[in-house]
Amino acid sequence: MRRKKLTEEDIDELVIAEANDMTKWGKPVAVRPTTIRFSTSVIEKAKYLAKLHNTRGYQTWLKQIVEERIKLEEELLSDIKRGLKTAGK
């Protein structure tokens, strides 16, 4: 028996529906910090933008940008989940 190939939308709906069900999750995983490599041009641009934002260094600025983006993505996902719950009522 072949399974129906899930669309990206189907997968998103499944993940959102099961996100708060802790029985669907495995044990927490500890993640060590890692190195991210950027091209020279990206680093130069990051240095320039860090100076514009009066940030101590480009690595600090990049860290702030990534943390802000993750927070934004989490908020958007939460809003989507709330919208789906409201639409389902």
Helices and strands as residue ranges (DSSP letters): H 8-18, G 22-24, H 40-52, H 58-88
